[in-house]
Each structure stands twice: as C-alpha cells, then as structure tokens.
Amino acid sequence: MSAAQHGPCDAGQVRSAGPPGQSLSAARKRWVLAATVLGSSLTFIDGSALGVALPAIQNDLGAGPAAVQWVSNAYLLTLGALVLIGGAAGDRFGRRRVFLIGVAVFTLASIACGLAPNVELLIAGRAVQGIGAALLTPGALAVIGATFPPDERGKAFGTWAGAGAIFGMVGPLVGGWLADQADWRFIFWINVPLAILTIVVTLRAVPESRDETARGLDWPGAVLAMTGLGALTWSLTAAPDLGWRDPGILAGLAGGGVLLAAFLWAEAREKHPMMPLGLFRSPVFSGINLLTLLLYFALSGAMFFLPYDLIRVQGFSATMAGAAMLPFAVVMGLFSGFAGRLADRFGARLSLSVGPVLAGVGLALLALPGPGAGYVDGPLAGMTMMAVGMTLAVGPLTAAVMGAVPPGHTGIASGVNNAVARVAGLLAVALLGVLLSAVFVARAGVPDARELLGQVMAGADLEAAAADAFHAAFRVVILTCAALAVLAGIIGGLTAPKRSQTALRQRKARQAYKDS
C-alpha cells in the first residue's frame, strides 16, 4: 500500500540541480529510479508484511487490541506529522542527503524493533521508524522529480508505484510465512541488507539537488501537529475500553482539537510554514488531497482489519492471508507504468474518477464471502478489482498533485500530500477500530463483549456466535471503506484536471524546466 504514497515534484525541484535530468543519461536515470525504489521498499515491505503478522505479534507479546493498534499508529503518527518537515528539509539541506539520513534512521529503528522484548518498546521503535520514513519517503519522490523532465515523470512515478507494489504486496506473503514458520522479528531484519544496497546505489548514482531559496524549518508546526494527532488518536483508540465519558478521553479529544486548531493558526502566521495554507487555494490541489484522504482512509483501514477476518474467521494461515494480497502486486506491478502513460496522454480526470470507484467495488466484494470461504470464492475477486482501481489512480494522482503546485513548492507540496495519505491511515485505524468495536458489542449481545473482542483478535478459539459477530462488524467496516472510495472517485471526477488542463500544465512545467 505504501507504494501508492506519493508527492508532487515540479520545476522548482529541478531548478537548483542544474537541472540534472537534462545532463543524465537514460541508464543513469534508471539507476536513480532504482535507488528510490530500493529506499522506498523499506517502508513498502515493512508496513505490508507487518499487517499480516500483527495477530502473531499480539499473541506473542500478550498485547491487547488497543496496544496492537498502536504498533501501527505510532509509525503513522510520527510519519504523518514529520513528513512535512522531511520534504522541506530535503529542499534546504539536499534531497540525496536527507534521503540517506532517512534510510539510516529507519534501519536502526528496524533493528530496535527486531530486538524489542515487549510491546511498549516495539511501539517506541515503530515511532522512530516513522521519523526515518518521514525523511526518505518525500526524499525519494523529490529525487525522481529532480531527475526526470516533466513529460517523463508520469511514467517514472508509475514505474516507482508499480515496483513498490511488488515489494509492498509480496510483503504480506513474506510476513505471513515468517509468522507461521519462523519469527515475526525477521520482518524488521530484512530491512538491513536492503538499506545497505540502497545506500551504495544512491551514493554511486544519485546527484545532489536542493532549492537554494529554501529557508527555515517549521518545528513548532511539527510539534503541534504531532501532539494534536497523538491526543486524538489515543482518545479514539482507548475510548472503547475506558468509555466515551471518561475524563481522560474527553480531555484528549478536546486537547487534540485545540492543538490542531493551534497548528492551523500557527501555519497561517509562520514565515516558513511546513504546510503553506495558500496551496489549498488551488481547487485541483485541494480536491486531489481530499481524494487522497478518503481513498487512503479506505485502503489503510481495510488492509489493517482484513488479515484478522481472514485468519480468525475464514481460517486462513498467516501465509495464506499474505498470499491473498498477491493479485494486488501482480496488477500494480505490471500495469502501473501503463496507467501513468495514460494519464500523461489523456489527462488525470478519467483515471481519478474511475480508479477509486473500481477500488470501492473491490472493497465491497471483500465483504461478500461468509465464514469459511476459500481463496477463490473469498478475497480473490475483491483484491483483483481493488488492484485495478488503485493502479488507475496512483500514478495520475501523483502527476495531478505535481501539476497543481507553483514552482518552488515541490518539497513542501510532496510532504503535504504524503502527510494527508499517512494521516488518513492513522485516522482509519483509530476510527474504524471504534466502529468495529461498537458493531461487535451490539452483535455479540453479552456483558463482557469488549473483553471477548480482545480474545478474538488475540487468537483465542472462537465460538460460532463470536465469529459471526466479528465477521458482521468486519463487513460494516469494509462497506464503509467502499463507500468512502466511491466518494473519492466522485471528487476526482469533479476536481482532477482534464486532458487540456494536464497538457497546459505539462507545457508550463517543461518551459520552467528549460528556463532553469
């Protein structure tokens, strides 16, 4: 799923580099693209493999449902808040340098996660992983934008997304096999050789680039965003256990809202804001980011809870649950580059309206199989349809955001769009967890239903009534995700650039690229 995280890159990125894309050979450009794919694969593999292994982690470390959600949320929280700083830091200090620092931080945190003796230290390690990812993710996209001229970026971003999909969707198969046959901790150790290879290729192939006009980093904004999102996420995650009237929950919700309002207030007055509010005056930029929020809320939420239903209700092993994700990898890996070229030629509106709707149909199909379904009559059709929809949307989504920002704001705009996608995942796990708990409690009809839900997610033997209640709750969650994906497609149809608008933006970007 992480392959679909994206960020805009335009002429402003290339201007300070000389521009590198005009002086590099085609072979050198391929090596640059390989370096960004390898670096991004750290997050692709880690995130997707961990999702399938979460039931095993929960059982091994004795973690409750709220704690296991924080294994995911801690990563998304620091990533979502700091990816904005990461994009701006690359513009100021050098995109290759910040990218390499991100790879190093992510790898060291992965080692800490692999050694974690309890869930608390695992959560802490995941939070540090998020900091590393906040540096390397926008850095990878910025390097692509600085290397490839405007008329080649759609294909480049599509290739990046497709290669990332292969890494990211093979991840569940690897994670499931490790959870079943070896140790889930190897998921984190895989990152070490990949990181070494990434560093070697980057140092040999990627030229340095920066924006000489970039000034200042908005640390107050980053702190306000992180604390505000953290307070809201903790409150939503803990509320099913503590109750919505608990003073701590009420304080967390109110405090989080105040902190996020203070973040917007500070951004409006900051000289060098990490999220320039003026970018949202563009209807295309605002619309595409709203589409991103809804589509990745749906995708992230579904992929977090799907392994639990497959393993706990359908009776899949962790390896089989990982294999259920393979259609996504095959379709995106084979056709993402083609989808990017389609957007370059015909404009993004068609892809960004049809793609999310097809993804929504695929999500709805995942809600149809009953308990005990097999692979063919279970997740196969839904995963394949969702893969087709996401393949249509990912490359054009990146290109549309890229074309919506003025020169000089590429690193920041990349960070904004990545942050929206990551925050969408953070909110999805928290809010859909509340929905899952509420529906399960209502359907189970027993006094200790919340405790029973914890046992279900931890792998306890299920009675038929508990399995039915969990599957009913899962269906509500998946259908909610499907509806949000369809809504994202409607927004794409209303706000994404048409063919003529896309061509005009490409001509302007090419001219700015030549002038630089």
C-alpha positions as CSV (number, residue, x, y, z in Angstrom):
1,M,0.0,0.0,0.0
2,S,2.8,2.3,0.7
3,A,3.7,2.3,-3.0
4,A,0.8,4.5,-3.6
5,Q,2.1,7.2,-1.3
6,H,3.2,10.0,-3.5
7,G,4.1,13.6,-3.6
8,P,4.2,16.3,-6.3
9,C,7.5,17.3,-7.9
10,D,7.8,20.1,-10.3
11,A,10.2,22.5,-11.9
12,G,11.2,24.1,-8.7
13,Q,12.9,20.9,-7.6
14,V,15.0,20.7,-10.8
15,R,15.9,24.3,-11.0
16,S,18.5,24.2,-8.3
17,A,20.0,21.0,-9.6
18,G,21.2,22.4,-12.8
19,P,18.8,20.7,-13.9
20,P,20.1,17.1,-13.5
21,G,17.5,15.4,-15.7
22,Q,18.9,17.1,-18.8
23,S,22.5,16.1,-18.2
24,L,22.0,12.5,-17.0
25,S,22.0,9.6,-19.5
26,A,19.0,7.2,-19.7
27,A,20.9,4.5,-18.0
28,R,21.9,6.8,-15.1
29,K,18.2,7.8,-14.8
30,R,17.3,4.2,-14.4
31,W,19.8,3.8,-11.6
32,V,18.4,6.8,-9.9
33,L,14.9,5.3,-10.1
34,A,16.3,2.0,-8.8
35,A,17.7,3.8,-5.8
36,T,14.4,5.5,-4.9
37,V,12.5,2.2,-5.3
38,L,15.0,0.3,-3.1
39,G,14.8,3.0,-0.4
40,S,11.0,3.1,-0.5
41,S,10.9,-0.7,-0.4
42,L,12.0,-0.4,3.2
43,T,8.6,1.1,4.1
44,F,6.7,-0.9,1.5
45,I,7.8,-4.3,2.8
46,D,7.9,-3.4,6.4
47,G,4.4,-1.9,6.5
48,S,2.6,-4.6,4.4
49,A,4.4,-7.6,6.0
50,L,3.7,-6.3,9.5
51,G,-0.1,-6.1,8.8
52,V,-0.4,-9.8,8.3
53,A,1.9,-10.6,11.2
54,L,0.0,-8.4,13.8
55,P,-2.1,-11.3,15.1
56,A,1.1,-13.3,15.8
57,I,2.7,-10.2,17.4
58,Q,-0.3,-9.6,19.5
59,N,-0.3,-13.2,20.7
60,D,3.5,-13.4,21.2
61,L,3.8,-10.2,23.2
62,G,0.5,-10.5,25.1
63,A,-0.8,-7.2,23.7
64,G,-4.4,-6.0,23.9
65,P,-6.4,-4.6,20.9
66,A,-5.5,-1.0,21.7
67,A,-1.8,-1.8,22.1
68,V,-1.6,-3.7,18.8
69,Q,-3.3,-0.7,17.1
70,W,-0.5,1.5,18.4
71,V,2.1,-0.7,16.7
72,S,0.6,0.7,13.5
73,N,-0.5,4.1,14.9
74,A,2.9,5.1,16.4
75,Y,4.5,4.7,13.0
76,L,1.8,6.6,11.2
77,L,1.7,9.4,13.8
78,T,5.4,10.4,13.5
79,L,5.4,9.8,9.8
80,G,2.2,11.9,9.2
81,A,3.4,14.8,11.3
82,L,7.0,14.9,10.2
83,V,6.8,14.1,6.5
84,L,6.0,17.8,6.0
85,I,9.3,18.7,7.7
86,G,11.1,15.9,5.7
87,G,10.1,17.4,2.3
88,A,11.2,20.9,3.3
89,A,14.5,19.6,4.8
90,G,15.3,17.9,1.5
91,D,14.7,21.2,-0.3
92,R,17.0,23.1,2.1
93,F,19.8,20.6,3.0
94,G,19.9,18.4,-0.1
95,R,17.5,15.8,-1.2
96,R,20.0,13.0,-1.5
97,R,21.5,13.8,1.9
98,V,18.1,13.8,3.7
99,F,17.0,10.6,1.8
100,L,20.1,8.8,3.0
101,I,19.7,10.0,6.6
102,G,16.1,8.7,6.5
103,V,17.3,5.3,5.3
104,A,19.8,5.1,8.1
105,V,17.3,6.1,10.8
106,F,14.7,3.7,9.5
107,T,17.2,0.9,9.5
108,L,18.5,1.5,13.1
109,A,14.9,1.7,14.3
110,S,14.2,-1.6,12.5
111,I,17.0,-3.3,14.4
112,A,15.5,-2.0,17.7
113,C,12.1,-3.3,16.7
114,G,13.6,-6.7,15.9
115,L,15.1,-6.8,19.4
116,A,12.1,-5.5,21.3
117,P,11.2,-7.7,24.3
118,N,7.7,-6.2,24.9
119,V,5.0,-4.3,23.0
120,E,5.9,-1.0,24.6
121,L,9.5,-1.0,23.2
122,L,8.1,-2.2,19.9
123,I,5.8,0.8,19.7
124,A,8.7,3.1,20.5
125,G,10.8,1.6,17.8
126,R,7.9,1.9,15.3
127,A,7.6,5.6,16.2
128,V,11.3,6.1,15.4
129,Q,10.8,4.2,12.1
130,G,8.2,6.8,11.3
131,I,10.7,9.5,11.7
132,G,13.1,7.8,9.2
133,A,10.3,7.2,6.8
134,A,9.3,10.9,7.0
135,L,12.7,11.8,5.6
136,L,13.2,9.0,3.0
137,T,9.6,9.0,1.5
138,P,9.4,12.6,0.2
139,G,13.1,12.4,-0.5
140,A,12.6,9.5,-2.9
141,L,9.8,11.3,-4.7
142,A,11.8,14.6,-4.8
143,V,14.8,12.8,-6.3
144,I,12.6,11.5,-9.1
145,G,11.1,14.9,-9.8
146,A,14.6,16.4,-9.9
147,T,15.9,13.7,-12.3
148,F,13.1,13.3,-14.9
149,P,11.8,16.1,-17.1
150,P,8.0,16.9,-16.9
151,D,7.0,14.7,-19.9
152,E,8.7,11.7,-18.4
153,R,7.5,11.9,-14.8
154,G,4.2,10.2,-15.3
155,K,5.9,7.1,-16.5
156,A,8.6,7.4,-13.8
157,F,6.1,7.8,-11.0
158,G,4.0,4.9,-12.4
159,T,7.1,2.7,-12.6
160,W,8.0,3.7,-9.0
161,A,4.5,2.8,-7.8
162,G,4.5,-0.5,-9.7
163,A,7.8,-1.6,-8.4
164,G,6.8,-0.5,-4.9
165,A,3.6,-2.5,-5.3
166,I,5.6,-5.6,-6.0
167,F,7.7,-5.1,-2.8
168,G,4.7,-4.0,-0.8
169,M,2.3,-6.8,-1.8
170,V,4.9,-9.5,-1.7
171,G,5.5,-8.3,1.9
172,P,2.3,-9.9,3.3
173,L,3.3,-13.2,1.8
174,V,6.8,-12.9,3.4
175,G,5.3,-11.7,6.7
176,G,2.7,-14.4,6.8
177,W,5.3,-17.1,6.2
178,L,7.6,-15.7,8.8
179,A,4.8,-15.5,11.3
180,D,3.8,-19.1,10.6
181,Q,7.2,-20.8,10.1
182,A,9.8,-18.7,11.8
183,D,9.7,-15.4,13.8
184,W,7.9,-12.2,13.0
185,R,11.0,-10.3,14.1
186,F,12.7,-11.2,10.9
187,I,10.3,-8.7,9.2
188,F,12.5,-6.0,10.7
189,W,15.8,-7.7,10.0
190,I,15.0,-7.9,6.2
191,N,15.5,-4.1,6.1
192,V,19.2,-4.2,6.9
193,P,20.6,-5.7,3.7
194,L,18.1,-3.6,1.6
195,A,19.3,-0.5,3.4
196,I,22.9,-1.3,2.6
197,L,22.1,-1.8,-1.0
198,T,20.1,1.4,-1.2
199,I,23.0,3.4,0.3
200,V,25.5,2.0,-2.1
201,V,23.3,2.7,-5.2
202,T,22.4,6.2,-4.0
203,L,26.0,7.2,-3.4
204,R,27.1,6.0,-6.8
205,A,24.1,7.1,-9.0
206,V,22.1,9.9,-7.4
207,P,23.3,13.5,-7.9
208,E,22.6,16.0,-5.1
209,S,20.0,18.7,-5.6
210,R,18.4,21.4,-3.4
211,D,16.4,24.6,-3.6
212,E,18.8,27.4,-2.9
213,T,15.9,29.7,-1.9
214,A,14.5,27.3,0.8
215,R,14.8,28.8,4.3
216,G,13.8,27.6,7.8
217,L,12.1,24.5,9.2
218,D,8.7,24.8,10.9
219,W,9.4,22.8,14.1
220,P,6.6,24.5,16.2
221,G,4.2,23.4,13.5
222,A,5.5,19.8,13.6
223,V,5.2,19.6,17.4
224,L,1.6,21.0,17.3
225,A,0.6,18.5,14.5
226,M,2.2,15.5,16.3
227,T,0.8,16.3,19.7
228,G,-2.7,17.1,18.3
229,L,-2.9,14.0,16.2
230,G,-1.5,11.9,19.0
231,A,-4.1,13.1,21.5
232,L,-6.9,12.5,19.2
233,T,-5.6,9.0,18.2
234,W,-5.0,7.9,21.8
235,S,-8.5,9.1,22.7
236,L,-10.2,7.2,19.8
237,T,-8.2,4.1,20.5
238,A,-8.7,4.0,24.2
239,A,-12.4,5.1,24.2
240,P,-13.9,1.6,23.6
241,D,-12.2,0.3,26.7
242,L,-12.4,3.4,29.0
243,G,-15.8,4.7,27.8
244,W,-16.6,7.9,26.0
245,R,-17.4,9.7,29.2
246,D,-14.0,9.0,30.8
247,P,-12.4,12.3,31.8
248,G,-9.1,11.3,30.1
249,I,-10.9,10.6,26.9
250,L,-12.8,13.9,26.9
251,A,-9.6,15.8,27.7
252,G,-7.7,14.0,24.9
253,L,-10.4,14.8,22.3
254,A,-10.7,18.4,23.4
255,G,-7.0,18.9,23.7
256,G,-6.3,17.3,20.3
257,G,-8.8,19.6,18.7
258,V,-7.3,22.7,20.3
259,L,-3.8,21.7,19.3
260,L,-4.8,21.1,15.7
261,A,-6.6,24.4,15.6
262,A,-3.4,26.0,17.0
263,F,-1.5,24.3,14.2
264,L,-3.6,25.9,11.6
265,W,-3.3,29.3,13.3
266,A,0.5,28.9,13.5
267,E,0.8,27.9,9.9
268,A,-1.1,31.0,8.8
269,R,1.4,33.2,10.6
270,E,4.7,31.2,10.1
271,K,7.2,32.8,7.8
272,H,8.3,29.4,6.5
273,P,5.3,27.1,7.2
274,M,5.7,23.4,6.6
275,M,2.1,23.4,5.2
276,P,1.5,26.7,3.3
277,L,-2.2,27.2,3.5
278,G,-2.1,29.2,0.3
279,L,-1.5,25.9,-1.6
280,F,-5.1,25.0,-0.9
281,R,-6.4,27.9,-2.8
282,S,-5.9,25.7,-5.9
283,P,-9.1,23.7,-6.5
284,V,-7.1,20.9,-8.0
285,F,-4.6,20.7,-5.1
286,S,-7.4,20.8,-2.5
287,G,-9.6,18.3,-4.4
288,I,-6.8,15.8,-5.0
289,N,-5.7,16.0,-1.4
290,L,-9.3,15.3,-0.3
291,L,-9.4,12.4,-2.7
292,T,-6.2,11.2,-1.2
293,L,-7.6,11.4,2.4
294,L,-10.7,9.4,1.5
295,L,-9.1,6.8,-0.7
296,Y,-6.2,6.0,1.7
297,F,-8.5,6.1,4.7
298,A,-10.5,3.3,2.9
299,L,-7.5,1.4,1.7
300,S,-5.5,1.6,5.0
301,G,-8.5,0.7,7.2
302,A,-9.4,-2.3,5.0
303,M,-5.9,-3.6,4.9
304,F,-5.5,-3.3,8.7
305,F,-8.6,-5.3,9.6
306,L,-8.7,-7.8,6.6
307,P,-6.0,-10.1,7.9
308,Y,-7.9,-10.5,11.2
309,D,-11.0,-11.6,9.4
310,L,-9.1,-14.0,7.1
311,I,-7.1,-15.6,9.9
312,R,-9.6,-15.5,12.8
313,V,-12.9,-16.1,10.9
314,Q,-12.1,-17.6,7.5
315,G,-9.5,-20.0,8.9
316,F,-6.6,-18.9,6.7
317,S,-3.0,-19.3,7.9
318,A,-0.9,-16.2,8.0
319,T,0.9,-17.3,4.9
320,M,-2.5,-17.8,3.1
321,A,-3.6,-14.4,4.2
322,G,-0.5,-12.9,2.8
323,A,-1.0,-14.8,-0.5
324,A,-4.4,-13.2,-0.7
325,M,-2.7,-9.9,-1.4
326,L,-0.8,-11.2,-4.4
327,P,-3.3,-10.1,-7.1
328,F,-2.7,-6.5,-5.9
329,A,1.0,-6.9,-6.5
330,V,0.7,-8.6,-9.9
331,V,-1.8,-6.0,-11.3
332,M,0.0,-2.9,-10.0
333,G,3.4,-4.3,-10.8
334,L,2.5,-5.0,-14.5
335,F,0.3,-2.0,-15.3
336,S,1.3,1.0,-13.1
337,G,3.7,2.3,-15.7
338,F,1.0,2.0,-18.4
339,A,-1.6,3.8,-16.2
340,G,0.9,6.7,-15.8
341,R,1.4,7.0,-19.5
342,L,-2.4,7.1,-20.0
343,A,-2.6,10.0,-17.6
344,D,0.2,11.8,-19.4
345,R,-1.6,11.4,-22.7
346,F,-5.3,11.7,-21.8
347,G,-5.4,13.7,-18.5
348,A,-5.9,12.6,-15.0
349,R,-9.7,13.2,-14.5
350,L,-10.8,9.9,-16.1
351,S,-8.4,7.8,-14.2
352,L,-9.0,9.6,-10.9
353,S,-12.8,9.2,-11.2
354,V,-12.9,5.6,-12.5
355,G,-10.0,4.2,-10.4
356,P,-11.3,5.0,-6.9
357,V,-14.8,3.8,-7.9
358,L,-13.4,0.4,-9.0
359,A,-11.4,0.2,-5.8
360,G,-14.6,0.8,-3.9
361,V,-16.3,-2.0,-5.8
362,G,-13.4,-4.3,-5.0
363,L,-13.6,-3.4,-1.3
364,A,-17.4,-4.1,-1.3
365,L,-16.6,-7.5,-2.9
366,L,-14.4,-8.3,0.1
367,A,-17.5,-8.0,2.4
368,L,-19.4,-10.7,0.5
369,P,-17.8,-14.0,1.4
370,G,-19.2,-15.7,4.5
371,P,-17.2,-17.5,7.2
372,G,-15.2,-20.5,6.0
373,A,-14.9,-19.2,2.4
374,G,-11.8,-20.3,0.4
375,Y,-9.4,-18.2,-1.6
376,V,-11.2,-18.3,-5.0
377,D,-14.7,-17.7,-3.6
378,G,-13.2,-15.4,-0.9
379,P,-10.8,-12.5,-1.4
380,L,-9.6,-13.1,-4.9
381,A,-12.2,-11.1,-6.8
382,G,-12.2,-8.2,-4.4
383,M,-8.4,-7.9,-4.3
384,T,-8.2,-8.0,-8.1
385,M,-10.8,-5.4,-8.7
386,M,-9.3,-3.1,-6.0
387,A,-5.8,-3.6,-7.6
388,V,-7.2,-2.4,-11.0
389,G,-8.8,0.7,-9.4
390,M,-5.7,1.6,-7.4
391,T,-3.4,1.0,-10.5
392,L,-5.5,3.5,-12.5
393,A,-5.4,6.1,-9.6
394,V,-1.8,6.0,-8.2
395,G,0.3,7.4,-11.0
396,P,-2.2,10.0,-12.2
397,L,-2.7,11.1,-8.6
398,T,0.9,11.9,-8.2
399,A,1.0,13.7,-11.6
400,A,-2.1,15.7,-10.8
401,V,-0.7,17.0,-7.5
402,M,2.6,17.7,-9.2
403,G,0.9,19.9,-11.8
404,A,-1.2,21.8,-9.2
405,V,1.6,23.5,-7.3
406,P,3.7,26.5,-8.4
407,P,7.4,26.3,-8.9
408,G,9.4,26.4,-5.7
409,H,6.9,24.5,-3.5
410,T,7.7,21.0,-4.6
411,G,9.3,19.6,-1.5
412,I,6.6,21.1,0.7
413,A,3.8,20.0,-1.5
414,S,5.2,16.5,-1.6
415,G,5.2,16.5,2.2
416,V,1.6,17.8,2.4
417,N,0.3,15.1,0.1
418,N,2.3,12.3,1.8
419,A,1.1,13.6,5.2
420,V,-2.5,13.5,4.0
421,A,-2.1,9.9,3.0
422,R,-0.4,8.9,6.3
423,V,-2.8,10.8,8.5
424,A,-5.6,9.1,6.6
425,G,-4.2,5.7,7.6
426,L,-3.8,6.9,11.2
427,L,-7.4,8.1,11.5
428,A,-8.7,5.0,9.7
429,V,-7.2,2.5,12.2
430,A,-8.5,4.6,15.1
431,L,-12.0,5.5,13.8
432,L,-12.7,2.1,12.2
433,G,-11.5,0.4,15.3
434,V,-14.2,2.3,17.2
435,L,-16.8,1.2,14.6
436,L,-15.6,-2.4,14.7
437,S,-15.9,-2.5,18.5
438,A,-19.3,-0.9,18.6
439,V,-20.8,-3.3,16.0
440,F,-19.2,-6.3,17.6
441,V,-20.6,-5.4,21.1
442,A,-24.0,-4.9,19.6
443,R,-24.0,-8.2,17.7
444,A,-22.4,-10.3,20.4
445,G,-25.0,-9.4,23.0
446,V,-23.0,-10.4,26.0
447,P,-21.9,-8.3,29.1
448,D,-18.2,-8.9,28.5
449,A,-18.3,-8.3,24.7
450,R,-15.3,-5.9,24.7
451,E,-13.1,-8.5,26.5
452,L,-14.4,-11.1,24.1
453,L,-13.3,-8.9,21.2
454,G,-9.8,-8.7,22.6
455,Q,-9.7,-12.5,22.8
456,V,-10.9,-12.9,19.3
457,M,-8.2,-10.6,17.9
458,A,-5.6,-12.3,20.1
459,G,-6.3,-15.7,18.5
460,A,-8.5,-17.4,21.1
461,D,-10.6,-20.3,20.0
462,L,-13.9,-18.8,18.7
463,E,-17.4,-20.0,19.3
464,A,-19.7,-19.6,16.3
465,A,-21.5,-16.7,17.8
466,A,-18.3,-14.7,18.4
467,A,-17.0,-15.5,14.9
468,D,-20.3,-14.3,13.4
469,A,-20.3,-11.1,15.4
470,F,-16.7,-10.3,14.4
471,H,-17.5,-11.0,10.7
472,A,-20.6,-8.8,10.8
473,A,-18.5,-6.0,12.3
474,F,-15.8,-6.5,9.7
475,R,-18.4,-6.3,6.9
476,V,-19.7,-2.9,8.3
477,V,-16.1,-1.6,8.3
478,I,-15.3,-2.8,4.8
479,L,-18.6,-1.4,3.3
480,T,-17.8,1.9,5.0
481,C,-14.4,1.8,3.3
482,A,-16.0,1.0,0.0
483,A,-18.4,4.0,0.2
484,L,-15.5,6.3,1.0
485,A,-13.5,5.1,-2.0
486,V,-16.5,5.7,-4.3
487,L,-16.9,9.2,-2.8
488,A,-13.2,9.8,-3.6
489,G,-13.9,8.9,-7.2
490,I,-16.7,11.4,-7.4
491,I,-14.4,14.1,-6.0
492,G,-11.8,13.1,-8.6
493,G,-14.3,13.5,-11.4
494,L,-15.2,17.0,-10.1
495,T,-11.7,18.4,-9.3
496,A,-9.0,16.4,-11.2
497,P,-7.5,18.2,-14.3
498,K,-9.0,17.5,-17.7
499,R,-6.9,16.5,-20.7
500,S,-6.5,20.1,-21.8
501,Q,-5.5,21.3,-18.3
502,T,-3.0,18.5,-18.0
503,A,-1.4,19.3,-21.3
504,L,-1.2,23.0,-20.4
505,R,0.5,22.2,-17.0
506,Q,3.0,20.0,-18.8
507,R,3.9,22.7,-21.3
508,K,4.4,25.2,-18.5
509,A,6.4,22.7,-16.5
510,R,8.6,21.9,-19.5
511,Q,9.2,25.6,-20.1
512,A,10.1,26.2,-16.5
513,Y,12.4,23.2,-16.6
514,K,14.2,24.5,-19.7
515,D,14.4,28.0,-18.2
516,S,16.1,26.6,-15.0
